[in-house]
Amino acid sequence: MEDKPRNLRTMLSEAKDTSELMVDLAYASVYFGDPQMAEEVDELEENLNVLVHDMRAVCVLAARAPREADAMASVLQVVSSIERIGNAAVDIARIVVHRLGIPPELVADLSEAEEVAHRVILREGSHFAHRPLCDFELPVAVGMRVVAIHRGREWNTDVKGEEILLPGDVLFLHGSPSGIARLRQLAGADLWTPPELPEQVITTDLDRAIDVLVEM
């Protein structure tokens, strides 16, 4: 994000992608119990705040007549809603950051979701290192797609496939949890074992609430 986009349409698209990624990472940080994922949500919030500020400034400058003001008011409502989505994602991530705890039944049941988010760091010597992303056809190979790449302080949320992957890159993916093991193998990451439900589970109001959350 070296040059901030000044075009409102471009900024709205980037803000939408950023807020969606924040929500995915927030849920993933709870599922994996990963404080680093939660911290990534905080970093994305900083980027989103800059975009929100710039979009509001553009809307104000663009409203030169009553008709334009009505249109910009609607855009400002969308911008505020995107901001609230990002804030909600931060609230979820804070469950992990502040170690507030989460029912183990919820953590295990999140693996039953059709799609999950995952974060993996590329290591030197891995299959991914120094090769273009499109070489791997990840949606077919592991059932997951890269939605963002974090390199240093730069975020790429508009992944095309031509990007050359480098050791140290952090990939954020979305897709079937069944592909995580193979994905981590390709990235040279440590093995990961999904959380398991307790042997004896008694159906309670909490269980029903958990089912509703998973469906959401």
Backbone as ProteinMPNN parsed JSONL, in Angstrom:
{"seq_chain_A": "MEDKPRNLRTMLSEAKDTSELMVDLAYASVYFGDPQMAEEVDELEENLNVLVHDMRAVCVLAARAPREADAMASVLQVVSSIERIGNAAVDIARIVVHRLGIPPELVADLSEAEEVAHRVILREGSHFAHRPLCDFELPVAVGMRVVAIHRGREWNTDVKGEEILLPGDVLFLHGSPSGIARLRQLAGADLWTPPELPEQVITTDLDRAIDVLVEM", "coords_chain_A": {"N_chain_A": [[0.825, -1.191, 0.0], [1.763, 1.327, -0.945], [1.056, 3.601, -2.426], [-1.757, 5.366, -1.773], [-4.994, 4.707, -2.986], [-6.944, 7.099, -4.759], [-9.264, 7.126, -6.094], [-12.703, 6.762, -5.629], [-14.233, 4.472, -6.17], [-12.267, 2.483, -6.373], [-11.209, 2.579, -3.788], [-13.458, 1.811, -2.275], [-13.752, -0.84, -3.125], [-11.345, -1.945, -2.193], [-11.67, -1.511, 0.553], [-13.9, -3.108, 1.076], [-12.846, -5.682, 0.509], [-10.874, -5.738, 2.475], [-12.33, -5.585, 4.911], [-13.799, -7.958, 4.744], [-11.715, -9.819, 4.815], [-10.77, -9.307, 7.378], [-12.897, -10.242, 8.97], [-12.858, -12.994, 8.309], [-10.284, -13.676, 9.272], [-10.577, -13.084, 11.962], [-12.437, -15.009, 12.879], [-10.881, -17.235, 12.263], [-8.705, -16.868, 13.979], [-9.851, -17.408, 16.42], [-10.607, -20.076, 16.023], [-8.121, -21.376, 15.566], [-6.827, -20.572, 17.81], [-4.884, -18.601, 17.669], [-2.83, -16.049, 18.38], [-1.307, -14.478, 16.642], [-2.759, -14.324, 14.278], [-4.899, -12.855, 15.244], [-3.585, -10.468, 15.793], [-2.984, -9.7, 13.217], [-5.484, -8.896, 12.391], [-5.8, -6.539, 13.829], [-3.814, -5.013, 12.584], [-4.807, -4.845, 9.993], [-7.027, -3.345, 10.58], [-5.956, -0.817, 10.97], [-5.219, -0.162, 8.347], [-7.771, -0.168, 7.201], [-8.989, 1.933, 8.571], [-7.618, 4.13, 7.538], [-8.442, 4.034, 4.875], [-11.216, 4.438, 5.223], [-11.259, 7.046, 6.268], [-10.164, 8.469, 4.075], [-12.087, 7.919, 2.091], [-14.344, 9.191, 3.134], [-13.46, 11.826, 3.047], [-13.238, 12.213, 0.265], [-15.929, 11.954, -0.447], [-17.067, 14.184, 0.797], [-15.79, 16.27, -0.608], [-16.834, 15.805, -3.113], [-19.509, 16.439, -3.028], [-21.128, 18.838, -4.293], [-23.557, 19.868, -4.942], [-27.112, 19.703, -4.119], [-28.24, 17.297, -5.2], [-25.98, 15.731, -5.646], [-25.125, 15.591, -3.035], [-27.07, 13.959, -1.851], [-26.503, 11.522, -3.102], [-23.876, 11.069, -2.215], [-24.361, 10.853, 0.495], [-25.533, 8.359, 0.688], [-23.377, 6.779, -0.073], [-21.654, 7.338, 2.026], [-23.031, 6.062, 4.05], [-22.644, 3.391, 3.357], [-19.872, 3.293, 3.668], [-19.667, 3.714, 6.441], [-20.911, 1.387, 7.344], [-19.13, -0.595, 6.442], [-16.979, 0.101, 8.046], [-18.033, -0.565, 10.563], [-18.248, -3.321, 10.315], [-15.543, -4.017, 10.23], [-14.809, -3.169, 12.819], [-16.299, -4.954, 14.351], [-15.035, -7.353, 13.696], [-12.559, -6.931, 14.909], [-13.383, -6.975, 17.577], [-14.068, -9.681, 17.858], [-11.563, -10.868, 17.463], [-10.225, -9.972, 19.71], [-10.973, -11.677, 21.699], [-9.141, -13.695, 21.558], [-6.706, -12.302, 21.726], [-6.812, -11.136, 24.279], [-7.062, -13.385, 25.739], [-9.582, -14.42, 26.626], [-10.942, -16.736, 26.49], [-12.862, -19.425, 25.069], [-15.678, -21.531, 24.498], [-14.77, -24.945, 24.205], [-16.335, -26.591, 22.62], [-17.392, -24.906, 20.698], [-15.082, -24.109, 19.313], [-14.228, -26.556, 18.207], [-16.451, -27.208, 16.654], [-16.402, -25.272, 14.712], [-14.813, -26.277, 12.746], [-16.525, -27.717, 11.245], [-17.655, -26.043, 9.487], [-18.302, -25.163, 6.068], [-16.39, -23.644, 4.754], [-13.266, -22.249, 5.747], [-10.974, -19.814, 7.099], [-7.44, -19.477, 6.687], [-4.039, -19.094, 7.752], [-0.737, -18.957, 6.658], [2.798, -19.16, 6.791], [5.354, -18.784, 4.446], [8.198, -20.798, 3.959], [11.758, -20.79, 3.386], [12.988, -22.907, 0.856], [10.678, -24.308, 0.566], [7.93, -25.689, -1.425], [6.526, -23.567, -2.471], [8.24, -21.355, -2.517], [9.783, -18.716, -4.299], [8.349, -19.017, -6.646], [5.68, -18.48, -9.042], [2.342, -17.832, -7.943], [0.263, -18.857, -9.498], [1.223, -21.235, -10.499], [0.443, -23.324, -8.908], [-2.297, -23.825, -8.73], [-4.122, -23.772, -6.508], [-6.928, -23.805, -5.681], [-7.805, -26.154, -6.881], [-5.867, -28.048, -6.118], [-5.752, -28.036, -3.277], [-8.166, -27.124, -2.46], [-8.432, -24.539, -1.558], [-8.22, -20.96, -1.763], [-6.049, -18.202, -2.345], [-6.531, -15.232, -0.679], [-5.262, -12.995, 0.183], [-2.01, -11.506, 0.462], [0.599, -10.951, 2.668], [3.365, -9.028, 2.941], [6.092, -8.006, 4.553], [5.315, -4.788, 5.459], [3.385, -4.461, 3.629], [0.244, -5.048, 2.102], [-1.493, -7.201, -0.04], [-4.496, -7.408, -1.327], [-5.698, -7.946, -3.633], [-5.287, -10.355, -5.25], [-3.868, -11.766, -8.061], [-2.54, -13.951, -9.198], [-0.219, -13.956, -10.633], [1.746, -13.267, -8.917], [4.992, -13.57, -7.535], [5.962, -15.796, -5.153], [7.58, -15.409, -2.047], [10.012, -16.45, 0.436], [8.957, -15.996, 3.771], [6.698, -14.586, 3.121], [3.314, -14.08, 4.047], [0.555, -15.979, 3.624], [-2.915, -15.705, 3.167], [-5.715, -17.623, 3.21], [-8.791, -19.042, 1.919], [-11.211, -21.518, 2.196], [-11.852, -25.067, 1.929], [-11.508, -26.818, 5.0], [-10.317, -29.292, 4.871], [-8.152, -29.157, 3.227], [-6.045, -28.017, 4.536], [-3.857, -29.39, 5.734], [-2.325, -30.365, 3.52], [-1.762, -27.94, 2.302], [-0.106, -26.671, 4.235], [2.028, -28.37, 4.137], [3.055, -27.875, 1.576], [3.883, -25.269, 1.948], [5.927, -25.564, 3.707], [5.422, -25.445, 6.379], [4.782, -26.077, 9.922], [3.254, -29.147, 11.061], [-0.281, -29.489, 11.526], [-2.938, -30.139, 13.724], [-6.37, -30.564, 13.774], [-8.714, -29.246, 16.204], [-10.527, -31.368, 18.5], [-13.755, -32.624, 19.39], [-14.965, -33.054, 22.775], [-15.189, -36.357, 24.25], [-17.688, -37.116, 25.403], [-20.592, -35.513, 24.797], [-23.07, -33.369, 25.819], [-26.157, -32.25, 24.811], [-26.969, -28.902, 24.946], [-28.313, -25.606, 25.683], [-26.192, -24.008, 24.999], [-24.913, -25.559, 23.063], [-26.814, -25.431, 21.009], [-26.721, -22.71, 20.454], [-24.122, -22.542, 19.536], [-24.343, -24.015, 17.155], [-25.897, -22.271, 15.666], [-24.123, -20.111, 15.38], [-22.096, -21.304, 13.871], [-23.491, -21.825, 11.492], [-23.868, -19.194, 10.705]], "CA_chain_A": [[0.0, 0.0, 0.0], [2.663, 2.459, -1.003], [0.289, 4.746, -2.895], [-3.153, 5.201, -1.426], [-5.86, 5.019, -4.112], [-7.791, 8.261, -4.54], [-10.528, 6.87, -6.758], [-13.647, 6.254, -4.631], [-14.612, 3.098, -6.517], [-11.146, 1.617, -6.011], [-11.117, 2.526, -2.332], [-14.577, 1.003, -1.772], [-13.434, -2.24, -3.397], [-10.291, -2.366, -1.271], [-12.23, -1.545, 1.905], [-14.744, -4.306, 1.162], [-11.954, -6.84, 0.608], [-10.184, -5.687, 3.765], [-13.269, -5.924, 5.989], [-14.097, -9.392, 4.622], [-10.54, -10.546, 5.292], [-10.731, -9.14, 8.829], [-13.875, -11.166, 9.559], [-12.331, -14.355, 8.147], [-9.144, -13.863, 10.168], [-11.054, -13.063, 13.347], [-12.961, -16.345, 13.161], [-9.763, -18.181, 12.212], [-7.876, -16.71, 15.185], [-10.557, -18.133, 17.481], [-10.556, -21.501, 15.712], [-6.769, -21.88, 15.745], [-6.241, -20.046, 19.042], [-3.635, -18.029, 17.172], [-2.73, -14.596, 18.633], [-0.736, -13.778, 15.489], [-3.878, -14.023, 13.384], [-5.643, -11.764, 15.865], [-2.804, -9.246, 15.605], [-3.141, -9.299, 11.818], [-6.753, -8.177, 12.309], [-5.525, -5.184, 14.303], [-3.039, -4.295, 11.567], [-5.728, -4.547, 8.902], [-7.91, -2.262, 11.015], [-5.262, 0.444, 10.709], [-5.372, 0.118, 6.916], [-9.173, 0.148, 6.935], [-9.269, 3.268, 9.101], [-7.089, 5.104, 6.58], [-9.35, 4.022, 3.721], [-12.483, 5.052, 5.624], [-11.024, 8.492, 6.352], [-9.98, 9.01, 2.726], [-13.355, 7.856, 1.371], [-15.209, 10.251, 3.641], [-12.948, 13.094, 2.527], [-13.614, 12.288, -1.14], [-17.378, 12.184, -0.508], [-17.317, 15.585, 1.156], [-15.336, 17.123, -1.702], [-17.628, 15.546, -4.314], [-20.886, 16.91, -2.852], [-21.171, 20.28, -4.597], [-24.953, 20.244, -5.184], [-28.018, 18.857, -3.33], [-28.373, 15.962, -5.782], [-24.739, 15.017, -5.368], [-25.067, 15.353, -1.595], [-27.895, 12.772, -1.569], [-25.764, 10.33, -3.548], [-22.734, 10.874, -1.332], [-24.869, 10.411, 1.793], [-25.701, 6.906, 0.588], [-22.038, 6.198, -0.073], [-21.145, 7.458, 3.395], [-23.676, 5.013, 4.847], [-21.926, 2.147, 3.043], [-18.558, 3.401, 4.297], [-19.844, 3.504, 7.885], [-21.226, -0.03, 7.565], [-17.867, -1.319, 6.289], [-16.199, 0.381, 9.248], [-18.605, -1.338, 11.679], [-17.859, -4.722, 10.101], [-14.159, -4.121, 10.677], [-14.778, -3.058, 14.282], [-16.824, -6.208, 14.906], [-13.978, -8.355, 13.541], [-11.579, -6.657, 15.962], [-13.967, -7.446, 18.836], [-13.931, -11.143, 17.887], [-10.137, -11.194, 17.607], [-9.786, -9.648, 21.063], [-11.207, -12.86, 22.526], [-7.872, -14.422, 21.551], [-5.63, -11.408, 22.182], [-6.918, -10.949, 25.725], [-7.187, -14.718, 26.341], [-10.847, -14.473, 27.351], [-11.428, -18.111, 26.471], [-13.998, -19.731, 24.208], [-16.062, -22.93, 24.746], [-14.096, -25.861, 23.272], [-17.311, -27.13, 21.667], [-17.483, -23.954, 19.591], [-13.849, -24.174, 18.544], [-14.223, -27.79, 17.421], [-17.535, -27.192, 15.677], [-16.065, -24.374, 13.602], [-14.212, -27.078, 11.679], [-17.598, -28.278, 10.443], [-18.05, -25.06, 8.487], [-17.895, -25.546, 4.72], [-15.164, -22.926, 4.42], [-12.58, -21.587, 6.851], [-9.801, -19.024, 6.716], [-6.2, -20.012, 7.23], [-2.856, -18.241, 7.601], [0.462, -19.782, 6.627], [4.021, -18.428, 6.452], [6.192, -19.554, 3.533], [9.576, -20.998, 4.397], [12.781, -21.018, 2.36], [13.106, -24.315, 0.517], [9.36, -24.923, 0.387], [7.476, -25.785, -2.806], [6.023, -22.269, -2.903], [9.249, -20.3, -2.527], [10.355, -18.211, -5.547], [7.554, -19.453, -7.791], [4.418, -17.739, -9.142], [1.205, -18.474, -7.3], [-0.581, -19.567, -10.468], [1.788, -22.557, -10.78], [-0.023, -24.364, -7.984], [-3.735, -24.069, -8.877], [-4.521, -24.174, -5.155], [-8.335, -24.194, -5.531], [-7.946, -27.555, -7.291], [-4.92, -28.901, -5.391], [-6.049, -28.148, -1.839], [-9.508, -26.627, -2.178], [-8.356, -23.23, -0.919], [-7.73, -19.899, -2.638], [-5.355, -17.116, -1.649], [-7.311, -13.992, -0.713], [-4.381, -11.87, 0.491], [-0.601, -11.784, 0.743], [1.196, -9.935, 3.536], [4.813, -9.05, 2.785], [6.586, -6.854, 5.291], [4.191, -3.95, 5.86], [2.505, -4.306, 2.478], [-0.854, -5.997, 1.947], [-2.066, -7.357, -1.373], [-5.807, -8.057, -1.223], [-6.185, -8.133, -5.007], [-4.348, -11.381, -5.72], [-4.157, -12.135, -9.45], [-1.965, -15.249, -9.528], [1.107, -13.788, -11.212], [2.678, -12.882, -7.861], [6.068, -14.493, -7.194], [5.939, -16.01, -3.71], [8.909, -15.338, -1.445], [10.077, -16.884, 1.84], [8.531, -14.947, 4.69], [5.354, -14.129, 2.773], [2.207, -14.664, 4.812], [-0.595, -16.188, 2.757], [-4.215, -15.847, 3.807], [-6.495, -18.427, 2.287], [-10.167, -19.331, 2.286], [-11.653, -22.713, 1.502], [-12.177, -26.253, 2.702], [-10.515, -27.146, 6.028], [-9.647, -30.553, 4.553], [-6.933, -28.905, 2.463], [-5.041, -27.305, 5.334], [-2.652, -30.203, 5.944], [-1.539, -30.352, 2.292], [-1.308, -26.561, 2.124], [1.019, -26.413, 5.132], [3.157, -29.153, 3.635], [3.617, -27.15, 0.438], [4.497, -24.04, 2.434], [7.023, -25.892, 4.616], [5.01, -25.075, 7.735], [4.616, -27.169, 10.87], [2.015, -29.905, 10.968], [-1.374, -28.95, 12.328], [-3.999, -31.092, 14.027], [-7.592, -29.819, 14.119], [-9.26, -29.537, 17.532], [-11.532, -32.416, 18.526], [-14.802, -32.505, 20.392], [-14.866, -33.977, 23.912], [-15.792, -37.657, 23.961], [-19.085, -37.1, 25.775], [-21.167, -34.195, 24.584], [-24.469, -33.268, 26.208], [-26.771, -31.144, 24.101], [-27.442, -27.843, 25.826], [-28.615, -24.359, 24.978], [-24.925, -23.546, 24.442], [-24.696, -26.298, 21.823], [-27.683, -24.897, 19.988], [-26.193, -21.394, 20.096], [-22.932, -22.789, 18.735], [-24.789, -24.409, 15.817], [-26.337, -21.065, 14.977], [-22.916, -19.346, 15.033], [-21.407, -22.001, 12.765], [-24.257, -21.587, 10.298], [-23.625, -17.821, 10.293]], "C_chain_A": [[0.87, 1.255, 0.0], [1.926, 3.722, -1.415], [-1.174, 4.511, -2.592], [-4.033, 5.572, -2.615], [-6.759, 6.197, -3.787], [-9.136, 8.103, -5.22], [-11.49, 6.195, -5.785], [-14.029, 4.811, -4.916], [-13.518, 2.117, -6.111], [-11.041, 1.462, -4.498], [-12.241, 1.702, -1.72], [-14.305, -0.482, -1.959], [-12.381, -2.759, -2.424], [-10.805, -2.459, 0.157], [-13.119, -2.761, 2.1], [-13.886, -5.55, 1.341], [-11.279, -6.895, 1.979], [-11.109, -6.091, 4.902], [-13.64, -7.404, 5.947], [-12.944, -10.228, 5.157], [-10.44, -10.461, 6.815], [-11.687, -10.102, 9.521], [-13.372, -12.603, 9.476], [-11.2, -14.627, 9.139], [-9.577, -13.882, 11.629], [-11.603, -14.424, 13.742], [-11.828, -17.37, 13.203], [-8.894, -18.074, 13.46], [-8.508, -17.421, 16.369], [-10.419, -19.639, 17.265], [-9.177, -22.088, 15.997], [-6.146, -21.45, 17.07], [-4.928, -19.352, 18.769], [-3.598, -16.517, 17.408], [-2.166, -13.831, 17.451], [-1.818, -13.422, 14.471], [-4.678, -12.851, 13.93], [-4.907, -10.438, 15.696], [-2.88, -8.757, 14.157], [-4.447, -8.522, 11.637], [-6.559, -6.732, 12.753], [-4.768, -4.371, 13.256], [-3.926, -3.928, 10.379], [-6.681, -3.418, 9.28], [-7.258, -0.905, 10.759], [-5.388, 0.828, 9.235], [-6.799, 0.527, 6.589], [-9.523, 1.547, 7.425], [-8.779, 4.361, 8.15], [-8.008, 5.199, 5.362], [-10.664, 4.719, 4.044], [-12.349, 6.572, 5.685], [-10.93, 9.103, 4.959], [-11.289, 8.992, 1.935], [-14.315, 8.94, 1.838], [-14.767, 11.616, 3.117], [-13.343, 13.281, 1.068], [-15.102, 12.586, -1.278], [-17.722, 13.642, -0.201], [-16.938, 16.509, 0.012], [-16.217, 16.985, -2.941], [-19.032, 16.135, -4.225], [-20.955, 18.42, -3.038], [-22.589, 20.777, -4.834], [-25.848, 19.304, -4.385], [-28.154, 17.444, -3.88], [-27.143, 15.121, -5.508], [-24.621, 14.686, -3.887], [-25.893, 14.131, -1.212], [-27.154, 11.49, -1.939], [-24.6, 10.037, -2.609], [-23.166, 10.426, 0.06], [-25.06, 8.896, 1.802], [-24.352, 6.197, 0.618], [-21.448, 6.233, 1.331], [-21.768, 6.419, 4.309], [-22.995, 3.665, 4.619], [-20.566, 2.146, 3.727], [-18.654, 3.141, 5.798], [-20.135, 2.048, 8.2], [-19.976, -0.886, 7.434], [-17.007, -1.13, 7.53], [-16.709, -0.43, 10.434], [-18.27, -2.816, 11.551], [-16.432, -4.946, 10.586], [-14.047, -4.067, 12.189], [-15.277, -4.34, 14.946], [-15.781, -7.322, 14.809], [-12.908, -8.176, 14.614], [-12.093, -7.159, 17.307], [-13.845, -8.965, 18.968], [-12.479, -11.529, 18.142], [-9.644, -10.935, 19.023], [-10.06, -10.783, 22.047], [-9.911, -13.654, 22.651], [-6.762, -13.561, 22.134], [-5.632, -11.286, 23.7], [-7.158, -12.263, 26.483], [-8.452, -14.83, 27.195], [-11.431, -15.885, 27.39], [-12.659, -18.247, 25.597], [-14.377, -21.183, 24.466], [-15.403, -23.87, 23.738], [-15.043, -26.465, 22.246], [-17.443, -26.213, 20.453], [-16.256, -24.04, 18.709], [-13.842, -25.409, 17.647], [-15.278, -27.754, 16.33], [-17.272, -26.249, 14.52], [-15.428, -25.136, 12.444], [-15.265, -27.72, 10.783], [-18.1, -27.285, 9.401], [-17.532, -25.482, 7.112], [-16.587, -24.879, 4.315], [-14.59, -22.265, 5.667], [-11.464, -20.727, 6.28], [-8.567, -19.651, 7.346], [-5.055, -19.063, 6.899], [-1.631, -19.135, 7.628], [1.642, -18.934, 6.161], [4.899, -19.32, 5.575], [7.621, -19.632, 4.05], [10.503, -21.178, 3.197], [12.906, -22.517, 2.118], [11.778, -25.013, 0.335], [8.991, -24.958, -1.094], [7.045, -24.418, -3.342], [7.119, -21.256, -3.197], [9.779, -20.01, -3.941], [9.622, -18.718, -6.788], [6.26, -18.649, -7.844], [3.263, -18.536, -8.549], [0.385, -19.325, -8.262], [-0.047, -20.959, -10.813], [1.083, -23.666, -10.006], [-1.505, -24.692, -8.102], [-4.33, -24.556, -7.557], [-6.007, -24.511, -5.005], [-8.592, -25.649, -5.915], [-7.102, -28.463, -6.406], [-5.301, -29.095, -3.931], [-7.436, -27.63, -1.475], [-9.529, -25.297, -1.455], [-7.809, -22.212, -1.912], [-7.082, -18.809, -1.802], [-6.166, -15.835, -1.801], [-6.443, -12.775, -0.394], [-2.968, -12.38, 0.727], [-0.048, -10.624, 1.551], [2.71, -10.088, 3.434], [5.388, -7.795, 3.446], [5.419, -6.057, 5.842], [3.196, -3.742, 4.73], [1.467, -5.428, 2.437], [-1.296, -6.014, 0.491], [-3.372, -8.129, -1.223], [-6.447, -8.241, -2.595], [-5.246, -9.112, -5.705], [-4.773, -11.865, -7.106], [-3.664, -13.531, -9.81], [-0.572, -15.144, -10.102], [2.161, -13.478, -10.154], [3.73, -13.974, -7.624], [6.115, -14.601, -5.666], [7.366, -16.068, -3.171], [8.884, -15.888, -0.023], [9.751, -15.717, 2.767], [7.182, -14.363, 4.348], [4.331, -14.826, 3.666], [1.012, -14.756, 3.873], [-1.848, -16.345, 3.614], [-5.14, -16.509, 2.801], [-7.893, -18.67, 2.832], [-10.592, -20.564, 1.51], [-11.914, -23.86, 2.451], [-11.106, -26.553, 3.75], [-9.763, -28.441, 5.742], [-8.336, -30.342, 3.801], [-5.809, -28.286, 3.26], [-3.746, -28.097, 5.475], [-1.744, -30.172, 4.713], [-0.975, -28.959, 2.032], [-0.064, -26.284, 2.964], [2.256, -27.205, 4.702], [3.839, -28.428, 2.482], [4.369, -25.896, 0.879], [5.683, -24.293, 3.349], [6.707, -25.55, 6.057], [4.879, -26.312, 8.62], [3.293, -27.886, 10.647], [0.971, -29.3, 11.895], [-2.44, -30.015, 12.5], [-5.248, -30.327, 14.431], [-8.073, -30.182, 15.51], [-10.372, -30.572, 17.445], [-12.543, -32.149, 19.618], [-14.524, -33.418, 21.572], [-15.612, -35.268, 23.609], [-17.281, -37.687, 24.28], [-19.61, -35.679, 25.669], [-22.65, -34.227, 24.934], [-25.057, -32.04, 25.534], [-27.366, -30.146, 25.08], [-27.832, -26.627, 24.988], [-27.352, -23.795, 24.341], [-24.644, -24.24, 23.115], [-25.548, -25.736, 20.693], [-27.225, -23.524, 19.516], [-24.968, -21.535, 19.211], [-23.31, -23.159, 17.299], [-25.229, -23.197, 15.011], [-25.144, -20.243, 14.52], [-22.187, -19.972, 13.855], [-22.138, -21.768, 11.455], [-24.053, -20.177, 9.776], [-22.299, -17.711, 9.547]], "O_chain_A": [[0.717, 2.131, 0.851], [2.135, 4.788, -0.835], [-1.771, 3.561, -3.099], [-3.85, 6.639, -3.201], [-7.281, 6.295, -2.676], [-10.059, 8.871, -4.949], [-11.149, 5.178, -5.18], [-14.137, 4.007, -3.989], [-13.803, 1.048, -5.57], [-10.815, 0.364, -3.988], [-12.016, 0.972, -0.755], [-14.585, -1.289, -1.073], [-12.5, -3.864, -1.895], [-10.43, -3.369, 0.896], [-13.1, -3.381, 3.163], [-14.155, -6.376, 2.213], [-11.134, -7.967, 2.567], [-10.71, -6.865, 5.773], [-13.78, -8.038, 6.993], [-13.154, -11.216, 5.859], [-10.067, -11.436, 7.468], [-11.34, -10.709, 10.535], [-13.447, -13.347, 10.454], [-11.163, -15.683, 9.77], [-9.009, -14.615, 12.439], [-11.28, -14.941, 14.812], [-11.808, -18.257, 14.057], [-8.398, -19.088, 13.952], [-7.808, -17.969, 17.221], [-10.147, -20.386, 18.205], [-9.064, -23.159, 16.592], [-5.058, -21.908, 17.419], [-3.971, -19.487, 19.531], [-4.275, -15.774, 16.697], [-2.498, -12.661, 17.259], [-1.79, -12.344, 13.876], [-5.086, -11.963, 13.182], [-5.535, -9.401, 15.481], [-2.845, -7.554, 13.898], [-4.513, -7.598, 10.827], [-7.088, -5.81, 12.132], [-5.044, -3.187, 13.062], [-3.812, -2.834, 9.826], [-7.096, -2.632, 8.428], [-7.935, 0.048, 10.375], [-5.633, 1.989, 8.907], [-7.024, 1.448, 5.804], [-10.272, 2.267, 6.764], [-9.437, 5.387, 7.977], [-8.312, 6.29, 4.88], [-11.171, 5.5, 3.239], [-13.222, 7.298, 5.21], [-11.544, 10.136, 4.689], [-11.577, 9.931, 1.193], [-15.02, 9.54, 1.027], [-15.6, 12.46, 2.784], [-13.739, 14.376, 0.668], [-15.498, 13.382, -2.129], [-18.566, 14.246, -0.864], [-17.683, 17.435, -0.308], [-16.34, 17.924, -3.728], [-19.684, 16.314, -5.254], [-20.855, 19.184, -2.078], [-22.809, 21.985, -4.921], [-25.41, 18.218, -4.005], [-28.182, 16.485, -3.108], [-27.248, 13.94, -5.177], [-24.089, 13.64, -3.518], [-25.484, 13.349, -0.354], [-27.172, 10.507, -1.198], [-24.366, 8.883, -2.249], [-22.433, 9.703, 0.736], [-24.782, 8.234, 2.802], [-24.199, 5.152, 1.25], [-20.819, 5.271, 1.771], [-21.12, 5.942, 5.24], [-22.792, 2.894, 5.557], [-20.148, 1.137, 4.296], [-17.822, 2.431, 6.363], [-19.663, 1.525, 9.209], [-19.775, -1.808, 8.225], [-16.382, -2.075, 8.012], [-15.913, -0.931, 11.228], [-18.034, -3.492, 12.553], [-16.142, -5.932, 11.264], [-13.282, -4.825, 12.785], [-14.748, -4.762, 15.975], [-15.653, -8.138, 15.722], [-12.407, -9.157, 15.165], [-11.325, -7.71, 18.094], [-13.555, -9.479, 20.048], [-12.201, -12.417, 18.948], [-8.73, -11.615, 19.488], [-9.445, -10.842, 23.112], [-9.613, -14.214, 23.706], [-5.967, -14.035, 22.946], [-4.577, -11.327, 24.333], [-7.418, -12.267, 27.686], [-8.401, -15.279, 28.341], [-12.297, -16.191, 28.209], [-13.407, -17.288, 25.409], [-13.484, -22.012, 24.642], [-15.47, -23.62, 22.535], [-14.63, -26.812, 21.14], [-17.588, -26.68, 19.323], [-16.372, -24.043, 17.483], [-13.493, -25.325, 16.469], [-15.039, -28.211, 15.212], [-17.86, -26.408, 13.45], [-15.493, -24.696, 11.296], [-14.952, -28.208, 9.698], [-18.887, -27.649, 8.527], [-16.462, -26.081, 6.999], [-15.771, -25.477, 3.614], [-15.327, -21.784, 6.528], [-11.061, -20.89, 5.128], [-8.642, -20.276, 8.404], [-5.094, -18.333, 5.908], [-1.493, -19.977, 8.516], [1.513, -18.104, 5.261], [5.158, -20.473, 5.918], [8.177, -18.64, 4.521], [10.091, -21.654, 2.139], [12.928, -23.304, 3.064], [11.745, -26.192, -0.016], [9.656, -24.332, -1.92], [7.184, -24.146, -4.535], [6.938, -20.384, -4.047], [10.167, -20.919, -4.675], [10.217, -18.833, -7.86], [5.784, -18.181, -6.81], [3.221, -19.762, -8.647], [-0.125, -20.382, -7.891], [-0.783, -21.78, -11.361], [1.125, -24.827, -10.414], [-1.936, -25.739, -7.62], [-4.958, -25.613, -7.496], [-6.331, -25.435, -4.258], [-9.475, -26.301, -5.357], [-7.561, -29.526, -5.988], [-5.184, -30.201, -3.402], [-7.837, -27.69, -0.313], [-10.52, -24.953, -0.81], [-7.028, -22.558, -2.798], [-7.517, -18.528, -0.685], [-6.454, -15.403, -2.918], [-6.843, -11.644, -0.671], [-2.757, -13.522, 1.134], [-0.201, -9.462, 1.176], [3.269, -11.127, 3.787], [5.197, -6.677, 2.966], [4.614, -6.586, 6.609], [2.27, -2.94, 4.853], [1.771, -6.591, 2.701], [-1.452, -4.964, -0.132], [-3.367, -9.343, -1.018], [-7.605, -8.645, -2.697], [-4.513, -8.748, -6.624], [-5.902, -12.317, -7.296], [-4.28, -14.222, -10.622], [0.187, -16.112, -10.073], [3.351, -13.432, -10.467], [3.396, -15.155, -7.527], [6.289, -13.597, -4.976], [8.244, -16.694, -3.765], [7.86, -15.808, 0.655], [10.217, -14.596, 2.564], [6.566, -13.707, 5.189], [4.469, -16.005, 3.992], [0.516, -13.741, 3.385], [-1.84, -17.023, 4.642], [-5.325, -16.019, 1.687], [-8.151, -18.527, 4.027], [-10.361, -20.652, 0.304], [-12.168, -23.652, 3.638], [-9.917, -26.545, 3.431], [-8.692, -28.671, 6.303], [-7.502, -31.246, 3.743], [-4.728, -28.05, 2.722], [-2.658, -27.536, 5.348], [-0.535, -29.977, 4.84], [0.166, -28.821, 1.59], [0.915, -25.728, 2.467], [3.387, -26.755, 4.884], [5.067, -28.373, 2.422], [5.363, -25.509, 0.266], [6.378, -23.352, 3.733], [7.615, -25.382, 6.872], [4.867, -27.442, 8.133], [2.339, -27.314, 10.119], [1.297, -28.684, 12.91], [-2.803, -30.708, 11.549], [-5.19, -29.511, 15.351], [-7.865, -31.31, 15.958], [-11.079, -30.648, 16.44], [-12.234, -31.532, 20.637], [-13.904, -34.467, 21.395], [-16.55, -35.28, 22.812], [-18.063, -38.232, 23.5], [-19.141, -34.768, 26.351], [-23.398, -35.039, 24.389], [-24.533, -30.933, 25.663], [-28.171, -30.508, 25.938], [-27.701, -26.62, 23.764], [-27.412, -23.178, 23.277], [-24.196, -23.608, 22.158], [-25.079, -25.58, 19.565], [-27.321, -23.203, 18.332], [-24.778, -20.772, 18.265], [-22.69, -22.689, 16.345], [-24.963, -23.109, 13.812], [-25.139, -19.73, 13.401], [-21.719, -19.274, 12.955], [-21.508, -21.541, 10.422], [-24.059, -19.955, 8.565], [-21.92, -16.621, 9.119]]}, "name": "protein", "num_of_chains": 1, "seq": "MEDKPRNLRTMLSEAKDTSELMVDLAYASVYFGDPQMAEEVDELEENLNVLVHDMRAVCVLAARAPREADAMASVLQVVSSIERIGNAAVDIARIVVHRLGIPPELVADLSEAEEVAHRVILREGSHFAHRPLCDFELPVAVGMRVVAIHRGREWNTDVKGEEILLPGDVLFLHGSPSGIARLRQLAGADLWTPPELPEQVITTDLDRAIDVLVEM"}
